[in-house]
Amino acid sequence: MPRDAAGTASDGTTTGAEITLTNVTKRYPGSKTPAVDDVTMTIPAGKIVILVGPSGCGKTTTMRMINRLIEPTSGTIRIGGEDTQSLNPDRLRRKIGYAIQQAGLFPHFTVAQNIAVVPKLLGWDKKRIDDRVDELLDMVGLDVGTFRDRYPRQLSGGQQQRVGVARALAADPPVLLMDEPFGAVDPITRGNLQDELLRLQSELHKTIVFVTHDFDEAVKLGDKIAVLGEASKILQYDTPEAILANPADDTVAGFVGAGASLKQLTLLRVRDVELRQEAVTVDIDESPAAVREKLSRSHNPYALVLDRRRRPCRWVHARDLPRATSLATAGKPLRDVVSTQSTLQDALEAMLAEGGAVPVTGPQGQYAGTIHLETVIETIQTLREEHNGGDSTGADGGTQQEAR
């Protein structure tokens, strides 16, 4: 999508801005050693950069200095070429989205009121705010009529995190900071939220700085990963592919861990492999008798039930149909689905949970096909052959304190 120097896309939305940290240090009074020591790095515009490292290494402190929730002791941070120290801190923060673990929603505000916080501070009129709230709820996959007037306590953990992301995006900021936003939800919900973030990023092209201690999450989400050591020393700053292929030192290799070849599945998306279309699909409003006839003609015992928006919701077996009065309750609900944004590792885990082929959804949650275990196995075999027969020297990751 074309954009001008200010980071404005041709459709008027704001895309990402480059962030540069130059010799950034944070010292707390009374501490002999700095919490963050002389960090220099460039975060490219419109990319997801992951800060990963052990607890206490300074990754969250580094991120919070970008929006001045923590003031740097020395050094310079620029966003889109503008020195953040030259801006009023409150004005700066209103231009930067911020999403944290457990969402951090105001419990006495409705979903709509939570999302509207920053636009109200910026003086937007009511209609513009209402339109933006509805747009964002739809964008993060929450039905406007169902969720707009609910309170956080009425939402699941995953729904709260979606609202948190919507709130962070409300004023269309060029930069989004995310501090372990998915760390407090269950693994399946976490995978779905990661997929949703990747889908949103493919449309919005924000600059996202994402803090995590989970290297698998870093590999899945990051365009680039900064592996940090003590005091946020940059041990390696490179693409996930380069870090997996050629860890800079033993500490980075420890983050990569065992099974690096299997982690290559995290670099491939479901959209990169062929999906099958042989599943019998039926609309949720069809009669059980009609579906039974359809299965009889297809010689397939199972049908995948799609809701009114063509999203997969249930599997139904032919033996479930004689007693069924509606497809809305027949068969069994899906335990897991994957999207075209999901990794092949996600798909493999979903297959183990489902016990077979898994439905795949497209950008708006609509059914796109199914992925099968044979497809993943063939991909693993191809990766192994390429690894054994190719040059394993990897990209020039390097140990970098000054990363460009």
Secondary structure as UniProt FT lines:
FT   TURN            5..6
FT   STRAND          8..9
FT   TURN            10..11
FT   STRAND          19..26
FT   TURN            29..30
FT   STRAND          36..43
FT   TURN            45..46
FT   STRAND          48..52
FT   TURN            55..56
FT   HELIX           59..66
FT   TURN            67..68
FT   STRAND          74..79
FT   TURN            80..81
FT   STRAND          82..83
FT   HELIX           84..86
FT   HELIX           89..94
FT   STRAND          96..100
FT   TURN            101..104
FT   TURN            107..108
FT   HELIX           111..115
FT   HELIX           117..121
FT   TURN            122..123
FT   HELIX           126..139
FT   TURN            140..141
FT   HELIX           144..147
FT   TURN            148..149
FT   HELIX           152..154
FT   HELIX           157..169
FT   TURN            170..171
FT   STRAND          175..179
FT   TURN            181..184
FT   HELIX           187..204
FT   STRAND          207..212
FT   HELIX           215..221
FT   STRAND          224..228
FT   HELIX           230..232
FT   STRAND          234..238
FT   HELIX           240..245
FT   HELIX           250..256
FT   HELIX           260..263
FT   HELIX           264..267
FT   HELIX           270..272
FT   STRAND          280..283
FT   TURN            284..285
FT   HELIX           288..298
FT   STRAND          302..306
FT   TURN            308..309
FT   STRAND          312..317
FT   HELIX           318..320
FT   TURN            322..323
FT   TURN            327..329
FT   STRAND          332..333
FT   STRAND          338..339
FT   TURN            340..341
FT   HELIX           344..354
FT   STRAND          358..361
FT   TURN            363..364
FT   STRAND          367..371
FT   HELIX           373..389
FT   TURN            392..393
FT   STRAND          402..403
//
